[in-house]
């Protein structure tokens, strides 16, 4: 398992755990509670996929990338909805940036992991 793959999985895993807390930190509007609950569900799924990907399951890594990108998409309305305070906007931007960094790191190390699991 390459270093970039591990770092990417760690980033995506930490974001997954952070998703679990979103219903507890929302004011009900920023993000709306239903978005926070969806994020929490993505967090649970992502934690399971992170563990499986860490153990070398390449299909889990692909699914993890898809789920984390969907989770990041739930943060995009912070930039398109009028009246969103600046703190949630900044947090949404950081969340999206970290998701992209984690995905890129996993993908850059993915080739080696896939080749090793094929043996």
C-alpha positions in Angstrom: 0.0 0.0 0.0 1.5 3.3 -1.1 1.9 6.2 1.2 -0.4 8.5 -0.9 -3.1 5.8 -0.8 -2.9 5.6 3.0 -2.9 9.4 3.4 -5.9 9.6 1.1 -7.7 7.0 3.1 -6.9 8.7 6.3 -8.2 12.1 5.0 -11.4 10.5 3.7 -11.8 8.6 6.9 -11.5 11.7 9.1 -14.1 13.5 6.8 -16.4 10.5 7.3 -16.2 10.8 11.1 -16.8 14.5 10.8 -19.9 13.8 8.8 -21.3 11.8 11.7 -21.3 15.0 13.8 -23.1 17.2 11.3 -26.6 16.7 12.8 -25.2 17.8 16.2 -23.6 21.0 14.9 -26.2 22.3 12.5 -28.6 25.1 13.5 -31.2 23.4 11.4 -30.8 25.8 8.5 -27.0 25.8 7.7 -26.9 23.0 6.7 -30.6 22.0 6.8 -31.2 19.0 9.0 -32.1 16.7 6.1 -28.7 17.5 4.5 -26.9 16.9 7.8 -28.7 13.5 8.2 -27.8 12.5 4.6 -24.2 13.5 5.4 -24.3 11.4 8.5 -25.5 8.4 6.5 -22.6 9.0 4.0 -20.3 9.1 7.0 -21.3 5.7 8.3 -21.1 4.1 4.8 -17.7 5.8 4.2 -16.2 4.6 7.5 -17.1 1.0 6.6 -15.7 1.5 3.1 -12.5 3.1 4.5 -11.8 0.1 6.7 -12.4 -2.3 3.8 -10.2 -0.2 1.5 -7.5 -0.1 4.1 -7.5 -3.9 4.2 -6.8 -3.9 0.4 -10.2 -4.1 -1.2 -10.0 -2.1 -4.3 -13.7 -2.1 -5.0 -14.2 -0.5 -1.6 -11.8 2.2 -2.5 -13.7 3.0 -5.6 -17.0 3.0 -3.7 -15.4 5.2 -1.0 -14.4 7.8 -3.6 -17.9 7.8 -5.1 -19.6 8.2 -1.7 -17.2 10.9 -0.5 -17.7 12.9 -3.8 -21.5 12.7 -3.3 -21.0 13.9 0.3 -19.0 16.8 -1.0 -21.7 17.7 -3.5 -24.1 18.2 -0.5 -21.9 21.1 0.5 -22.2 23.0 -2.8 -25.5 24.6 -2.0 -23.7 26.7 0.7 -22.3 28.7 -2.2 -25.5 28.9 -4.3 -28.1 29.5 -1.6 -28.5 33.2 -0.6 -28.2 34.1 3.1 -25.7 31.4 4.1 -23.4 32.8 6.8 -19.7 33.0 6.1 -18.6 30.4 8.6 -20.6 27.5 7.1 -19.4 28.6 3.6 -15.8 28.4 4.7 -16.4 25.0 6.3 -18.1 23.8 3.2 -15.1 25.0 1.1 -12.6 23.3 3.4 -14.7 20.1 3.3 -14.8 20.1 -0.5 -11.1 20.9 -0.8 -10.1 18.1 1.7 -12.4 15.7 -0.1 -10.7 16.4 -3.4 -7.3 16.1 -1.8 -8.2 12.7 -0.3 -9.6 11.5 -3.6 -6.6 12.5 -5.6 -4.3 10.9 -3.0 -6.2 7.6 -3.1 -6.3 7.6 -6.9 -2.6 8.3 -7.2 -1.8 5.3 -5.0 -4.6 3.2 -6.3 -2.7 1.7 -9.3 -0.2 0.0 -6.9 -2.9 -1.3 -4.6 -4.9 -2.7 -7.5 -1.9 -4.4 -8.9 -0.9 -5.9 -5.6 -4.5 -7.2 -4.9 -4.6 -8.8 -8.4 -1.6 -11.1 -7.5 
